[in-house]
Amino acid sequence: MWVWFHKLGSPKYFWGFSQRLLPWLGAATVLSLAAGLLLALVYSPPDYQQGETVRIMYIHVPAAMMSMLIYVVMAVAGAILLIWRMKMAEMVAAASAPIGASFTLLALITGSLWGKPMWGTWWAWDARLTSELILLFLYLGYMALYNAIEDRRSAGRAAAVLALVGVINIPIIHYSVEWWYTLHQGPTTQGVRIAGSIHPAMRWPLFTMMIAFNLFYALVLLKRVRCLILRQERDSAWVRELVSEK
């Protein structure tokens, strides 16, 4: 496992590995997303309190989950970069930031769409909403810092430090509904509690959408990392050979 981890840190090895994985990952993403949308929009019943508005949950919850997960991935990649100076870790973090920002924005938008009929307002300075908004600013700050420094090594290290500092916001988002009084729904749909708190007719569509969002992130991440590899390794002999073959 440790040997494979170090091999994966090689841009050339990562390119070959991702090329073999992409077709399978793409097919799994399309199938799971199609199944999730079908279950969520057609077969799942309306909620007895929220009515059809509950269908927003099938987008909002996975998007919010991914917004936090991707930032943790960036923080871990940043730590690997600072400790082992692994170039692939920098690329993974840099490629993840726009994807994570998109999921965070999607979570905020769908949360507002849900909040209007439930709370009577598009936005409230709720603890979870505010900390999720801060997460969006952290993503934007990471991207701005990474692109503001010309030297790639310095940019990667500086952005890695920001990611590690900002990761403290993740437990704040997760536990905000328990630590403070908040309008946001409690943790009935988080972690293992989901199994006993949601009817199976709603649970399985939500699980399927969570899987689809994770696969979608992995698919887009691999594609973005491959683009960064070509850009940063364009002077390498193996990249020149690859381009000449094409």
C-alpha positions in Angstrom: 0.0 0.0 0.0 2.8 2.4 0.9 4.7 1.6 -2.3 1.5 2.2 -4.3 1.0 5.5 -2.5 4.4 6.7 -3.5 3.9 5.5 -7.1 0.7 7.5 -7.3 2.8 10.5 -6.4 4.5 10.2 -9.8 2.7 12.3 -12.5 3.5 9.7 -15.2 2.1 6.8 -13.1 -0.9 8.8 -12.1 -1.6 9.6 -15.8 -1.6 5.9 -16.7 -3.6 4.9 -13.7 -6.3 7.5 -14.2 -6.5 6.7 -17.9 -7.5 3.1 -17.1 -9.9 4.2 -14.4 -11.8 7.0 -16.2 -14.1 4.9 -18.4 -15.3 2.8 -15.5 -15.7 5.8 -13.3 -17.6 7.7 -16.0 -20.0 4.9 -16.5 -20.6 4.4 -12.7 -21.2 8.2 -12.4 -23.8 8.3 -15.1 -25.6 5.2 -13.9 -25.7 6.3 -10.3 -26.7 9.8 -11.1 -29.5 8.6 -13.4 -30.7 6.1 -10.8 -30.6 8.7 -8.0 -32.5 11.3 -9.9 -35.1 8.7 -11.0 -35.6 7.6 -7.4 -35.6 11.1 -6.0 -37.9 12.8 -8.5 -40.2 10.0 -9.5 -40.4 7.2 -7.0 -39.8 8.9 -3.6 -42.9 10.2 -1.9 -43.6 13.8 -0.7 -43.0 14.5 2.9 -46.1 14.8 5.2 -44.9 18.3 6.4 -42.7 19.6 3.6 -44.6 18.2 0.6 -42.8 18.2 -2.7 -40.2 20.7 -1.3 -38.5 17.7 0.4 -37.1 16.8 -3.0 -34.6 19.7 -2.7 -33.0 17.5 0.1 -31.7 15.0 -2.6 -29.5 17.7 -4.0 -28.9 19.9 -1.0 -27.7 17.2 1.5 -25.2 15.5 -0.9 -23.9 18.9 -2.1 -23.4 20.1 1.5 -21.7 16.8 2.4 -19.3 17.1 -0.6 -18.5 20.8 0.2 -17.0 19.6 3.5 -15.5 16.4 2.2 -13.6 18.1 -0.6 -12.2 20.7 1.7 -10.9 17.9 4.0 -9.3 16.3 0.9 -7.6 19.6 0.2 -6.3 19.9 3.7 -5.0 16.3 3.7 -3.3 16.9 0.3 -1.9 20.2 1.7 -0.4 18.3 4.6 1.1 15.7 2.3 2.6 18.5 0.1 4.2 20.2 3.1 5.6 17.0 4.6 6.6 14.9 1.6 6.8 17.6 -1.1 4.7 15.5 -3.4 3.7 17.4 -6.6 0.6 15.3 -7.1 -0.8 16.4 -3.8 -0.5 20.0 -4.9 -2.4 19.2 -8.1 -5.1 17.3 -6.3 -5.7 20.2 -3.9 -5.6 22.8 -6.7 -8.0 20.7 -8.9 -10.4 20.1 -6.0 -10.9 23.8 -5.0 -13.2 24.8 -7.9 -15.2 21.6 -7.6 -15.6 22.2 -3.8 -16.6 25.8 -4.4 -19.2 24.7 -6.9 -20.7 22.2 -4.4 -20.7 24.8 -1.7 -22.5 27.3 -3.8 -25.0 24.6 -4.8 -25.6 23.8 -1.2 -26.2 27.5 -0.3 -28.6 28.0 -3.3 -30.6 24.8 -2.6 -30.6 25.7 1.1 -32.1 29.1 0.3 -34.7 27.5 -2.0 -35.7 25.2 0.8 -35.6 27.9 3.5 -38.1 30.2 1.7 -41.1 27.9 2.1 -39.9 26.4 5.4 -38.7 29.5 7.2 -40.4 32.2 5.2 -37.1 33.8 4.2 -34.4 33.1 1.6 -31.5 33.6 4.1 -31.1 33.7 7.8 -27.8 34.3 9.6 -28.1 30.8 11.0 -25.0 29.2 12.5 -24.8 26.5 9.8 -25.6 28.7 6.9 -23.1 31.3 8.0 -20.3 28.7 8.5 -21.1 27.2 5.1 -20.8 30.7 3.6 -17.4 31.0 5.3 -16.5 27.7 3.6 -17.2 29.2 0.2 -15.0 32.2 1.0 -12.2 29.8 2.1 -12.5 28.0 -1.3 -12.4 31.3 -3.1 -9.5 32.5 -1.0 -7.5 29.3 -1.7 -8.0 29.7 -5.5 -7.1 33.4 -5.3 -3.9 32.8 -3.3 -2.8 29.8 -5.4 -3.2 31.8 -8.7 -1.7 35.1 -7.3 1.8 33.6 -6.8 3.8 33.0 -9.9 6.2 30.4 -8.5 4.2 27.1 -8.4 6.0 25.6 -5.4 5.5 28.7 -3.3 1.9 29.0 -4.4 1.2 25.3 -3.5 2.8 25.7 0.0 1.0 28.9 0.8 -2.4 27.5 -0.3 -1.7 24.3 1.6 -1.2 26.4 4.8 -4.5 28.2 4.2 -6.3 24.9 3.6 -5.0 23.5 6.9 -5.9 26.6 8.8 -9.4 26.7 7.3 -10.2 23.0 8.0 -11.2 24.1 11.5 -14.4 25.4 10.0 -15.5 21.8 9.0 -16.4 20.6 12.5 -18.0 24.0 13.2 -20.3 23.4 10.2 -21.0 19.8 11.2 -21.7 20.4 14.9 -23.2 23.9 14.6 -26.8 22.6 15.0 -25.8 21.0 18.3 -23.6 23.7 19.7 -25.9 26.7 19.1 -29.6 27.4 18.7 -30.2 27.3 15.0 -33.1 27.3 12.6 -31.4 24.6 10.5 -32.6 21.0 10.8 -30.7 18.9 13.3 -28.4 16.0 12.4 -31.1 13.6 11.5 -29.7 13.0 8.1 -26.0 12.8 8.9 -23.8 9.9 9.4 -25.1 6.7 10.8 -28.3 8.4 12.2 -29.7 8.5 8.7 -30.5 4.8 8.8 -33.1 5.1 11.6 -34.5 8.6 10.9 -35.7 8.5 7.3 -38.2 6.2 5.7 -36.5 3.7 3.3 -38.5 5.3 0.4 -36.5 8.5 1.0 -33.3 7.0 2.4 -32.3 5.0 -0.6 -32.7 7.9 -3.1 -30.6 10.0 -0.8 -27.9 7.4 -0.4 -27.8 6.9 -4.2 -27.4 10.6 -4.8 -24.6 10.8 -2.2 -22.8 8.0 -4.1 -23.4 9.7 -7.4 -22.0 13.0 -6.1 -18.9 11.3 -4.8 -18.3 9.5 -8.1 -18.9 12.8 -10.0 -16.3 14.5 -7.8 -13.8 11.7 -8.4 -14.4 11.8 -12.2 -14.0 15.6 -12.5 -11.0 15.6 -10.2 -9.2 13.0 -12.3 -9.9 15.0 -15.5 -8.7 18.3 -13.9 -5.6 16.7 -12.4 -4.7 15.3 -15.9 -5.0 18.8 -17.3 -2.7 20.1 -14.6 -0.2 17.3 -15.3 0.0 18.2 -19.0 0.5 21.9 -18.1 3.1 21.5 -15.4 5.0 18.5 -16.9 4.9 19.8 -20.5 8.7 19.9 -20.7 9.0 16.3 -19.5 10.1 13.7 -22.1 7.2 11.4 -21.5 4.7 14.2 -22.0 6.4 15.2 -25.3 6.2 11.6 -26.4 2.5 11.4 -25.4 1.7 14.5 -27.4 3.7 13.4 -30.4 1.8 10.1 -30.4 -1.5 11.9 -30.4 
